[in-house]
Amino acid sequence: MEKRILNPATFVFRREYAMLAVLIVLVAAFSISSDKFFSVNNFLSIVNNAAIGGIIALGMTYVLMIGGIDLSVGSVVSLTTVMLGQFLVHYPVDTWLAMLIALLTGVTVGFLNGLLVVEAGVPAFIATLGMMMMVQSVASFITQGATTSLSDFRTIVLLGQGYMGPVPIPVLLFVIATITLHVLLTRTIFGVKVRAVGGNAEATRLMGLNVRAIQYAVYTMSGLMASLAGILVAGRLSMASSQAGSGWELQAITVAVLGGTSLFGGQGTISGTFIGALMVSVLFNGLVMLGVPYFYQLVATGCILIAAMVLNEFLRKG
Amino acid sequence: MNGNDIQQRSSGIQAELGKPAFRWDRREWLLLAVVILLALLFGLTNPHFLTVENLLNILNQSTIILLVSLGMLAVIVSGGIDLSVGALASLVGVVTVVMMNDLGIPAYAAILLGLVTGGFVGLLNGFSVSRLKIPDFISTLAMMSICRGAAFLISGGYAVRTEDRLLVSLYNEKLGPLTLPIVVTAAAAILMFLFLGRTRPGRSMYAVGGNRHAALLMGIHVQRTVLLSYSICGFLTAAGGILTASRIAAGSPTAGMGWELTAISIVVLGGASLFGGQGGVLGTVLAAILLGMINNWLSLTGMAWWLQGFVQGALLILVVALNRRILSEKLSSWRSGMPASGER
C-alpha cells in the first residue's frame, strides 16, 4: 500500500493491467459465445470502429490529465464536417486546403476553450459546455439542418473508408496518434509538465513552470484531435452534417476513464485510453455478433460499464 | 497565521455554512437584475412579451426543466453530478403510460408508480456512487444508457399514445390564474428551499459537498446524504417526466434528450459550484426563468431556433465568468486556502 502511493509508476501500471485483464475477459467471453467473433477481419473491424472515437479520447486524456474536461469535442466533430462540406462544395477550394481549414476550426475552438479556462477562470466543465452549445449552434446555422454529400471527394472518402494493405486508414492514423501522444506524454519535457499540472497545478506554478501555457496547449490539442476525427467521420459517412458528432464527448470521456484516467486529474496513460477504446468497441461488436437488438445493447453497455468499473476497482485493490 | 485571523476565518465559515440558502447573496441579486433588465428590454422590443398571458406562458414552459433542475441542485450541492435525468424522465413517462395502457392500472396509481420508479433509479445512482465508489460522472452516464435503453425496450421504440383524461389534463389544468405545473413546481421549490436551508439532511448536503472529509469527521452520514440527494433528483425528474408525458399525451422514448446539460447549466447559472457546497433554490429558479424568457423572446421575434443554443452557451460562460469577479473576496479566500480535495 505504502509503496504504491510513493511510486505512481507501479500504480498506473497496475491499473492498466487491470483494464487489459477486463478486455481479455470480454474477448474470451464473446469468442466462446459467438463463432463469428474470433477472426482477423472482425478484429480489424473492431479496431476500425474504435479508431475515430479513440482519436478524440486521446486528446481528452490529456485534458483530463491536467484536471480539466472538454465537452465541446462532439460539437467540434460536427462543425469540422460542416466546414469541410462548405469549403469543398460551396466555395470550392483544394481538398488539402479544405482539410487544413477544418483542422484550424478545431484548433480555434480548443484555443478558445483554453482562453476561457485560463484567462476568465471559468471552470472547464462550464466553459466547454457553453462552447459546445455555441459551436453546435454555429454548425446548425451554417447547414440550416441540411446535409451535404461528400462522396465525390476521393481523398476525404479514402481517409474514412480506405485501406493501406489490409489495414484501414483510420486504424493506421489511430495507431500513429496513440504512439505519438504516448511518446509526448512519457518521453518529453512537455509530457512531464502535463503530468505535473495534473498532479498539483499550484505546486507546478510555484515551481516556476508556465501552467497557463500548458493548459492552452492541451485544450488546443484536444480541439485538433477532435477535428482530425471530424475529417475521418466526414469520410466514413461521405457526408457533412451538423449532427455528425452528437454524443461523442461522453463516449470519449467514457473511453478515457475506462482506460484508467482519473476525472480529477494527475492520473492517466495513453496506452490505457487505447485499451479503453478497444474495450468499448469490442463490447458493441460482440453484442452485435450475438444478435442482441439495439435497445438491449444500450442497457447492456450501461451495465457492463458499471461492472467494468467495479471489477477495475476490485483488481486494483486485490 | 495569528489567532485573530483564524477566528475571523472560522466565523466567516460559520456565517457561510449557517444560512447560505436564506441570504440573497450577490449572485442572486445579479441574476434578478439581469432577469428584470432583460424583461424590460424584451418588452420594449416586442409588445407581446410583457403581457400577463405571455409571462404565465413562460413560467409554464419553464416548469418541467425547473423541476429537474431542483433535483440536480440537490446532487450538485452534495458534490455530485447526475447525467441520467433526461433518459430517466423519458423512462418514467413511458413506464407510466404503458402501465395504464397495457396493465390497466388507473392513472393516479400509474403516476404514483412512475414517481416511485424515478426515486428508485435515483437510489440506484446514489448506491453506485456512494457504495460501489464508481465516479458519479461514469455511474450516472451508465445509468443514462440503461434508462434510455429501457425506455426504448418498454415502448417498443415508438411513442406510446394515451388518451387518459387525468394524465393528459395535468399539464393544462388551471388552478385560478395559474396552471397545475406552476403550482406543483412552486411547491417543490418551496419545499426544496426549506429542506436545503432548514433541515439536518439538507444542511448536511452543503457540508458533504463543501468538504467531504470534514463532514465525515463532523459525524455526518456522508453515504446516506449522497444516497438521499440522488433519490431526490430521481423523484423530481420523474415528476418532470410525467408532466412531459401529459404535455405530449404520450410516453416517448426520445423525450428529455439533452436535459441533463440544460439542468446543469441552470443550476450553475443560479450560482452553484460544480465542486459542491454552493448553490441555492432562489438562484436556480431565477436561472430557469431567465432561460425560459430568452427562449420565449427568441421564438416570439421569429429568431432562428439555432440561436437559442448559442445564447444559452454564451450566457452560461458570461455569468460564470462575471460571478467569479463579483463573488465576495472573503469567501473565495478561505476556500482557496483549503487544500484541494482529491475526491469530490
Interface residues (C-beta under 8 A of the other chain):
Chain A: L71 L116 A120 G121 V122 P123 F125 I126 A127 L129 G130 M131 M132 M133 M134 Q136 S137 V138 S140 F141 N200 E202 L250 I253 T254 V257 L263 F264 Y294 F295 Y296 Q297 L298 V299 A300 T301 G302 C303 L305 I306 M309 V310 E313
Chain B: L83 S128 L132 K133 I134 P135 F137 I138 S139 L141 A142 M143 M144 S145 I146 R148 G149 A150 F152 L153 G157 L261 I264 S265 V268 S273 L274 F275 A304 W305 W306 L307 Q308 G309 F310 Q312 G313 A314 L315 L316 I317 V320 A321 R324 A340 G342 E343 R344
